[in-house]
Amino acid sequence: MSYLEALRLALRRLRTNRLRTMLTALGVIIGVGALVALLAVGQGTQERLTSRISSLGTNLLSVQAGAAFSGGVRGAAGSATTLTRDDATALAGLPGVAAVAPEMPVGNVLVVAGRANTTTQVTGTTAAEAYVRGYDVQVGTFLTDHAVAAGLRVAVLGPSTVADLNMTPEQIIGTTATLNGIPFEVVGVTQPKGGAANADDTVFTPITAVQSRFTGAGTLRAIGVSVADPGQLSYVSALITSTLRERHSLAPSAADDFSLASQDQLLAVAADQTKTLRNFLIGIAAIALVVGGIGIANTMLVSVRERVREIGTRKAIGARRRDIGRQFLVEAVIVSLGGALVGVLAGVLATGPVGRAVNVPAHPSLAGIGLAFGSALVVGVAAGYWPARQASALDPVEALRHE
């Protein structure tokens, strides 16, 4: 018997038991639909994480101050006074560096504008912060070199901060907002980034104003460095490390009193996290597919028991073992692939609502659909193999005597 003939017989047999066929395929439908939708969610999560990291800045290297020790207890990273504005100036002169922004954040600052107030982080920095961290201004202007040099009390607010103050960007420009009771003129509002955490809930002021009004010190918590060529990230990282070690007079055996992180490292961490998430989601869908395969195998085994006389009759008139086995195997594969087709359609339709439910831009991919069909084929073959083998092994004489 050819596979074409086996296909014809299998389709005819499945049509005579439509309800059983549909219920048998239901497990595969659920598994394949879940696989398509969850893979799309995993891919969307990876895109979201990559977008958030990219929103941190252009070809970014972030230099963090080291950790301070008090009584033998190590403090948080950035708590040491190991970075200065002179360090930032020195890094700006290195080859391959496009821009440098010294940063001194001050957390939990009470911001009051009109009758509204909110608590957020204030970062003292320079005009280069907009370029290094990838900020655009929607209303007003960003910090200027003149404002930084003169230590002017001006502020640029993030859009979330403005919304928390119950004002629009247009309304807040030109007004006075107090930061821990110190008045600052609002000169700009940044465009929404929708990326890194707190990127839209922040206040930027000249670093000179922060150091004179809030911290009272000339040290920095961090230095943002934008590299001109992304292919030179490793080279510039090595230059920064050697320059800072030399400036801080560190012995060759001494550990760095600063830390250096790049976008490549963040992207690697994000890729590892999304890979773990994707494998977890695939595992969930695989369980549903296995359950569907068990359902197919169970149905095919029952079918073998019900069709013992049919099998005996066919063998008696010349059907070979492989013909009988082929027919049952083809039936199992048809049920599995038919369920996969419906499951893919269900998964594609479910991708949008599932993505919106978890706030992820989810779109079905050809790779995910291909994996779903391939998995369904494997499940169909695996589920049909043992029933097909049992059917082909039946003795024709015993089968014809079966009641």
Long-range contacts (C-beta under 8 A, 24 or more apart in sequence): 1-319, 1-320, 1-322, 1-323, 1-326, 1-327, 3-326, 3-330, 6-323, 6-326, 6-327, 6-330, 7-330, 7-334, 9-327, 10-327, 10-330, 10-331, 10-334, 11-334, 13-331, 14-331, 14-334, 14-335, 20-299, 21-335, 21-338, 23-295, 24-295, 24-296, 24-299, 24-335, 24-339, 25-292, 25-296, 25-335, 25-336, 25-338, 25-339, 25-342, 26-292, 26-295, 26-339, 27-288, 27-289, 27-291, 27-292, 27-293, 27-294, 27-295, 27-296, 27-339, 28-289, 28-292, 28-293, 28-295, 28-296, 28-335, 28-336, 28-339, 28-340, 28-343, 28-376, 28-379, 28-380, 29-292, 29-339, 29-340, 29-342, 29-343, 29-346, 30-288, 30-292, 30-343, 31-285, 31-286, 31-287, 31-288, 31-289, 31-290, 31-291, 31-292, 31-343, 31-375, 31-376, 31-379, 32-285, 32-289, 32-339, 32-340, 32-342, 32-343, 32-344, 32-346, 32-347, 32-372, 32-373, 32-375, 32-376, 33-343, 33-344, 33-346, 33-347, 33-350, 34-284, 34-285, 34-288, 34-347, 35-282, 35-285, 35-286, 35-288, 35-289, 35-343, 35-347, 35-368, 35-371, 35-372, 35-375, 36-343, 36-344, 36-347, 36-348, 36-350, 36-351, 36-364, 36-368, 36-369, 36-372, 37-347, 37-350, 37-351, 37-354, 37-362, 37-364, 38-281, 38-282, 38-284, 38-285, 38-354, 39-278, 39-281, 39-282, 39-285, 39-364, 39-365, 39-367, 39-368, 39-371, 40-347, 40-351, 40-354, 40-355, 40-362, 40-363, 40-364, 40-365, 40-368, 41-281, 41-351, 41-354, 41-355, 41-358, 41-360, 41-362, 42-274, 42-277, 42-278, 42-281, 42-282, 43-278, 43-362, 43-363, 43-365, 43-368, 44-355, 44-360, 44-361, 44-362, 44-363, 45-274, 45-277, 45-360, 46-270, 46-271, 46-274, 46-278, 47-361, 48-360, 48-361, 49-270, 49-273, 49-274, 50-267, 50-270, 51-195, 52-195, 52-196, 53-195, 53-196, 53-263, 53-266, 53-267, 53-270, 54-134, 54-195, 54-263, 55-134, 55-193, 55-194, 55-195, 55-196, 55-199, 56-133, 56-134, 56-195, 56-196, 56-199, 56-263, 56-266, 57-132, 57-133, 57-134, 57-224, 57-226, 57-263, 58-98, 58-131, 58-132, 58-134, 58-226, 59-98, 59-226, 59-227, 59-228, 59-229, 59-230, 59-233, 59-263, 60-132, 60-133, 60-224, 60-225, 60-226, 60-227, 60-262, 60-263, 61-224, 61-225, 61-226, 61-227, 61-233, 61-236, 61-237, 61-240, 61-260, 61-261, 61-262, 61-263, 62-222, 62-223, 62-224, 62-225, 62-260, 62-261, 62-262, 63-91, 63-222, 63-223, 63-224, 63-225, 63-240, 63-244, 63-258, 63-259, 63-260, 64-221, 64-222, 64-258, 64-259, 64-260, 64-261, 65-219, 65-220, 65-221, 65-222, 65-257, 65-258, 66-256, 66-257, 66-258, 66-259, 77-259, 78-221, 78-222, 80-257, 81-217, 81-219, 82-219, 82-248, 82-257, 82-258, 83-219, 83-220, 83-221, 83-222, 83-223, 83-258, 84-218, 84-219, 84-220, 85-207, 85-218, 85-220, 86-247, 87-220, 87-223, 87-244, 87-247, 88-220, 88-223, 90-243, 90-247, 91-223, 91-225, 91-240, 91-243, 91-244, 94-236, 94-239, 94-240, 94-243, 95-236, 95-239, 96-227, 96-228, 96-229, 96-232, 96-235, 96-236, 96-239, 97-225, 97-226, 97-227, 97-228, 97-236, 98-131, 98-226, 98-227, 98-228, 99-128, 99-131, 99-132, 99-225, 99-226, 100-128, 100-132, 100-223, 100-224, 100-225, 100-226, 101-125, 101-126, 101-128, 101-129, 101-131, 101-132, 101-133, 101-223, 101-224, 102-126, 102-207, 102-220, 102-223, 103-129, 103-207, 103-220, 103-221, 103-222, 103-223, 103-224, 104-207, 104-210, 104-211, 104-215, 104-219, 104-220, 104-221, 105-221, 105-222, 106-210, 106-214, 106-215, 109-179, 109-180, 109-203, 109-214, 110-178, 110-179, 110-180, 110-181, 111-161, 111-165, 111-177, 111-178, 111-179, 111-203, 112-177, 112-178, 113-165, 113-167, 113-172, 113-175, 113-176, 113-177, 113-178, 113-186, 114-165, 114-166, 114-167, 114-175, 116-164, 116-165, 116-166, 116-167, 117-165, 118-161, 118-164, 118-165, 120-158, 120-161, 120-164, 120-198, 120-201, 120-202, 120-203, 121-198, 121-201, 121-202, 121-203, 122-155, 122-179, 122-202, 122-203, 122-204, 122-205, 122-210, 122-214, 123-202, 123-203, 123-204, 123-205, 123-210, 124-204, 124-205, 124-206, 124-207, 124-208, 124-209, 124-210, 124-211, 124-214, 124-215, 125-204, 125-205, 125-206, 125-207, 126-206, 126-207, 128-224, 128-226, 129-204, 129-224, 131-226, 132-224, 132-225, 132-226, 133-224, 134-193, 135-190, 135-191, 135-193, 136-190, 136-191, 137-188, 137-189, 137-190, 137-191, 138-169, 138-189, 138-190, 138-191, 138-192, 139-169, 139-170, 139-173, 139-188, 139-189, 140-169, 140-173, 140-186, 140-187, 140-188, 140-189, 141-187, 141-188, 142-188, 142-190, 142-204, 143-187, 143-188, 143-204, 143-205, 143-206, 147-187, 147-206, 148-206, 148-207, 148-208, 149-208, 150-206, 150-208, 151-206, 151-208, 151-209, 151-212, 152-206, 152-209, 153-182, 153-183, 153-184, 153-185, 153-205, 153-209, 153-213, 154-184, 154-185, 154-186, 154-187, 154-205, 154-206, 154-209, 155-179, 155-184, 155-185, 155-186, 155-187, 155-203, 155-204, 155-205, 156-186, 156-187, 156-188, 156-189, 156-190, 156-203, 156-204, 156-205, 157-186, 157-188, 157-189, 157-190, 157-202, 157-203, 157-204, 158-189, 158-190, 158-199, 158-200, 158-201, 158-202, 158-203, 159-189, 159-190, 159-191, 159-192, 159-200, 160-192, 160-200, 160-201, 161-200, 161-201, 161-202, 161-203, 162-189, 164-201, 179-203, 179-205, 179-214, 180-214, 182-213, 184-209, 233-262, 233-263, 233-264, 237-262, 286-375, 289-375, 289-376, 289-379, 290-379, 292-336, 292-339, 292-379, 293-336, 293-379, 293-380, 293-382, 293-383, 294-383, 296-332, 296-335, 296-336, 296-379, 296-380, 296-383, 296-384, 297-332, 297-382, 297-383, 297-384, 297-386, 297-387, 299-335, 300-328, 300-331, 300-332, 300-383, 300-384, 300-387, 300-388, 301-386, 301-387, 301-390, 303-328, 303-331, 303-387, 304-328, 304-387, 304-390, 304-391, 304-394, 307-391, 308-394, 308-399, 308-402, 309-399, 309-400, 309-402, 311-391, 311-394, 311-396, 311-399, 312-394, 312-395, 312-396, 312-397, 312-398, 312-399, 312-400, 312-402, 313-399, 313-400, 315-394, 315-396, 315-399, 316-396, 316-400, 321-392, 321-393, 322-392, 324-388, 324-391, 324-392, 324-394, 325-388, 325-389, 325-391, 325-392, 326-388, 327-388, 327-391, 328-384, 328-387, 328-388, 328-391, 328-392, 329-381, 329-384, 329-385, 329-388, 330-384, 331-384, 332-380, 332-381, 332-383, 332-384, 332-387, 332-388, 333-377, 333-380, 333-381, 333-384, 334-380, 335-380, 336-376, 336-377, 336-379, 336-380, 336-383, 336-384, 337-373, 337-376, 337-377, 337-380, 339-376, 340-372, 340-373, 340-375, 340-376, 340-377, 343-372, 343-376, 344-369, 344-372, 344-373, 347-372
